[in-house]
Amino acid sequence: MNEYCALVLGVVCAGVGGELFVRGAVGLASWARVSPGIIGVTVAAFATSSPELSVAVNAALAGKPQITLGDALGSNVVNIALILALALVISGIKSPRDSIKRDFPVALLIPLITGVLCLDGELSRFDGVMMLGMFFIWLAAVIIEVRSQRSTVVKVLGAQRGWLTVLSCVAGLAALAAAGNLIVAGARGIAISFGLDEFVIGATIVAVGTSMPELATTLIAKFRGHDDVGLGTILGSNIYNGIFIIAVAAIITPIPVVWREVATALAFGFAALALTYPARDGFIGRRRGVSLLALYAVYLTFILKHRAGSGLG
């Protein structure tokens, strides 16, 4: 399939999938007696990260895990500094208290821990196992929160039928996964034709492509008035990318690290999260969105100029 056709078809799938999934996620939350944000940070985040997981496994098996590292770290910058930024520019977002206490601190810790693990020039299999352990600790905290919510939330009468809700979620997730894979295939082919190196392809073109499901889900959730689904999807996706997907790739094949390239993505990812961290009342205002978009523009300029400078050298 022509790369440009794949891109267009991927964007269409992302729009359809995002609409179906947001509808299903809200209904599923009501049916399961948990907040929509929990559905966002678990089911939605894992599903929208499936393109990154696909890229990670295929690249690691092909002996090119640098693409995985660039994609995962670049996707985390894209998720916050571009996707969440666009949602914030439309209107501010009120962050749920459980997300501030559980998800934001973990998302902030990930680039710091990854940076420390990369100092020796490699993400080893042992590093991958450590990251997986962190991921399962966070997942256990989410499960505890789900159990707490189910014991305190009264079941909503007249909620959407369970089977229709699940069907909507599954169809939406399938379309989102297809969208991510189509966009990655198209974008990667175009990027290679321009002569970009593997890490830069991963950190820019592939990162944006694999983040299209998050973009569709977050913006549709915003327009439907379900900010908690969008914010949960973004934070959960960052956590999956940072300590699950990279870990899986490292366990398959240890990842050689070019510190200057990795440090750039980690630094911008941390800065974007720090800039987004909610105020005491949990509100994230529109000005933060504008600042994040400016940060993303600086990030792209820095990476591409660094690559050009390296090429000249």
C-alpha positions in Angstrom: 0.0 0.0 0.0 1.3 3.5 -0.8 2.6 5.2 2.3 0.4 8.3 1.8 -2.7 6.2 1.4 -1.8 4.3 4.6 -1.5 7.6 6.4 -4.9 8.9 5.2 -6.7 5.6 6.0 -5.0 5.5 9.4 -6.3 9.0 10.3 -9.9 7.9 9.3 -9.6 4.8 11.4 -8.4 6.9 14.3 -11.4 9.2 14.2 -13.9 6.4 14.0 -12.2 4.3 16.6 -11.8 7.2 19.0 -15.5 8.0 18.8 -16.6 4.4 19.3 -14.2 3.9 22.2 -15.0 7.0 24.1 -18.7 6.1 24.0 -18.0 2.6 25.1 -15.6 3.6 27.8 -18.1 5.9 29.5 -20.7 3.2 29.4 -18.3 0.6 30.6 -17.3 2.8 33.6 -21.0 3.2 34.6 -21.7 -0.5 34.1 -18.6 -1.5 36.1 -19.2 1.1 38.8 -15.8 2.9 38.4 -14.8 6.4 37.3 -14.3 6.9 33.5 -10.8 8.0 34.4 -9.9 4.5 35.6 -11.1 3.1 32.2 -8.9 5.7 30.5 -5.7 5.0 32.5 -6.1 1.2 32.1 -8.1 -0.1 29.1 -7.8 3.0 26.9 -4.1 3.6 27.7 -3.1 0.0 27.0 -5.1 -0.2 23.8 -3.9 3.1 22.4 -0.3 2.0 23.2 -0.7 -1.1 21.2 1.0 0.5 18.1 4.1 1.3 20.3 4.1 -2.3 21.6 3.9 -3.7 18.1 6.8 -1.5 17.0 8.8 -2.4 20.1 8.4 -6.2 19.6 9.1 -6.1 15.9 12.0 -3.8 16.1 13.6 -5.8 19.0 13.2 -9.1 17.1 14.7 -7.4 14.0 17.8 -6.4 16.1 16.9 -2.6 15.9 15.7 -1.8 19.5 16.9 1.8 19.1 13.7 2.4 17.1 11.7 1.1 20.1 13.5 3.4 22.6 13.1 6.5 20.3 9.5 5.7 19.7 8.5 5.2 23.3 10.4 8.2 24.6 9.3 10.4 21.7 5.7 9.2 22.1 5.7 10.3 25.7 6.8 13.8 24.7 4.1 13.8 21.9 1.4 12.7 24.4 2.0 15.6 26.8 3.5 18.4 24.8 1.3 18.0 21.7 -1.8 15.9 22.3 -2.6 17.0 25.9 -1.5 20.5 24.9 -4.1 20.6 22.1 -6.8 19.5 24.5 -5.8 22.2 27.0 -5.8 24.9 24.3 -9.5 24.0 23.6 -10.3 24.4 27.4 -8.7 23.7 30.8 -8.9 20.2 32.4 -9.8 19.3 35.9 -7.6 16.4 37.1 -9.2 13.8 39.4 -7.6 13.5 42.8 -6.6 9.9 42.4 -4.8 10.7 39.2 -2.8 13.5 41.0 -1.8 11.1 43.8 -1.1 8.0 41.8 -0.4 8.6 38.1 1.3 12.0 37.9 4.1 11.1 40.4 4.8 7.8 38.6 4.9 9.5 35.2 7.3 12.0 36.5 9.6 9.4 38.0 9.8 7.3 34.8 12.2 9.6 32.8 14.4 10.1 35.9 14.7 6.3 36.5 15.2 5.6 32.8 17.9 8.2 32.7 19.8 6.5 35.5 19.5 3.1 33.9 20.8 4.5 30.6 24.0 5.9 32.2 26.0 2.8 31.5 25.2 3.0 27.8 22.7 0.1 27.7 19.3 -0.9 28.8 19.9 -4.5 29.8 17.5 -7.4 30.3 17.9 -6.9 34.1 17.0 -3.2 33.6 13.9 -4.4 31.7 12.9 -6.8 34.5 13.2 -3.9 37.0 11.0 -1.7 34.9 8.4 -4.4 34.6 8.4 -4.7 38.4 7.7 -1.0 38.7 4.9 -1.3 36.2 3.2 -4.1 38.1 3.4 -2.1 41.4 1.6 0.8 39.7 -0.9 -1.6 38.2 -1.6 -3.1 41.7 -2.3 0.5 43.0 -4.8 1.0 40.1 -6.5 -2.3 41.0 -6.8 -1.3 44.6 -8.4 2.0 43.5 -10.9 0.0 41.3 -11.9 -2.2 44.2 -12.4 0.9 46.4 -14.5 2.6 43.8 -16.7 -0.5 43.3 -17.4 -0.7 47.0 -18.5 2.9 47.3 -20.1 3.8 44.0 -23.8 3.0 43.6 -24.7 1.3 40.4 -26.2 3.7 37.9 -29.8 2.8 36.9 -30.5 2.8 33.2 -26.9 2.4 32.3 -26.0 1.2 28.8 -26.4 -2.5 28.2 -23.2 -4.3 29.1 -22.9 -6.2 25.8 -23.4 -3.0 23.7 -20.8 -1.2 25.8 -18.2 -4.0 25.4 -19.0 -4.2 21.6 -18.4 -0.4 21.2 -15.2 -0.6 23.2 -13.8 -3.6 21.2 -14.7 -2.1 17.9 -13.2 1.3 18.8 -10.0 -0.4 20.1 -9.7 -2.5 16.9 -10.0 0.7 14.8 -7.5 2.6 17.0 -5.0 -0.3 16.8 -5.4 -0.5 13.0 -5.0 3.3 12.8 -1.7 3.3 14.7 -0.2 0.5 12.6 -1.3 2.1 9.3 0.1 5.5 10.3 3.4 4.0 11.5 3.8 2.0 8.3 3.1 5.1 6.1 5.1 7.6 8.2 8.1 5.3 8.6 8.3 4.7 4.9 8.2 8.4 4.2 10.8 9.2 6.9 13.2 6.5 5.5 12.9 8.1 2.0 14.2 11.4 3.6 17.2 9.6 5.0 16.5 10.1 8.8 18.4 7.8 11.2 16.6 5.2 13.3 16.4 7.0 16.6 15.2 10.2 15.0 12.6 8.3 13.0 11.4 6.7 16.3 11.5 9.9 18.3 9.6 12.0 15.7 7.8 10.4 12.8 7.0 7.0 14.4 6.2 8.7 17.7 3.6 10.9 16.2 2.2 8.0 14.2 1.9 5.7 17.2 0.3 8.5 19.2 -2.6 9.0 16.8 -4.9 6.7 18.8 -4.2 8.8 21.9 -4.9 12.0 19.9 -8.2 10.7 18.6 -9.3 9.4 22.0 -8.2 12.6 23.9 -9.8 15.1 21.5 -13.1 13.2 21.1 -13.2 12.8 24.9 -12.7 16.6 25.2 -15.5 17.4 22.8 -17.8 14.9 24.5 -17.1 16.4 27.9 -15.2 13.5 29.4 -11.9 15.1 30.2 -11.0 12.4 32.8 -11.0 9.7 30.0 -8.6 11.8 27.9 -6.3 12.7 30.7 -6.3 9.1 32.0 -5.5 7.8 28.6 -2.5 10.2 28.2 -1.0 9.5 31.6 -1.6 5.8 31.4 -0.1 5.6 27.9 3.1 7.4 29.2 3.4 4.9 32.0 2.9 1.9 29.6 5.4 3.3 27.2 8.0 4.1 29.8 8.1 1.1 32.0 6.2 -1.7 30.1 7.0 -1.3 26.4 10.7 -0.3 26.8 11.0 -3.1 29.4 9.6 -5.8 27.0 12.0 -4.6 24.2 15.0 -4.6 26.5 14.2 -8.2 27.7 14.0 -9.4 24.1 17.2 -7.6 23.1 19.3 -5.3 25.3 19.1 -1.7 23.9 22.3 0.2 23.2 22.0 3.8 24.3 23.4 7.0 22.6 23.2 9.2 25.7 22.9 12.6 24.0 19.9 11.5 22.0 18.2 9.7 24.8 18.9 12.5 27.3 17.1 15.0 25.0 13.9 13.0 24.8 14.0 12.3 28.6 14.6 15.9 29.5 11.8 17.2 27.3 9.5 14.5 28.5 10.2 15.4 32.1 9.8 19.1 31.4 6.4 18.6 29.7 5.1 16.6 32.7 6.4 19.1 35.2 4.8 21.9 33.2 1.5 20.0 33.2 1.4 19.1 36.9 -1.9 20.4 38.3 -2.3 23.2 40.8 -3.7 22.4 44.3 -7.3 22.5 43.0 -6.4 20.0 40.3 -7.0 22.4 37.4 -4.7 22.6 34.4 -5.3 25.8 32.5 -5.2 26.8 28.8 -2.0 28.7 29.2 -0.2 25.5 30.1 -1.4 24.1 26.7 0.2 27.0 24.8 3.4 26.6 26.8 3.5 22.9 26.0 3.1 23.5 22.3 6.0 25.9 22.4 8.0 23.2 24.3 7.2 20.7 21.6 8.3 23.0 18.8 11.7 23.5 20.7 12.0 19.7 21.1 11.5 19.0 17.3 13.9 21.8 16.4 16.5 20.5 18.9 16.4 16.9 17.7 16.4 17.7 14.0 19.2 20.3 14.3 21.3 17.8 16.4 20.8 15.2 13.7 21.8 17.6 11.0 24.9 18.6 13.0 25.8 15.0 13.5 25.4 14.3 9.8 27.7 17.2 8.9 30.3 15.9 11.4 
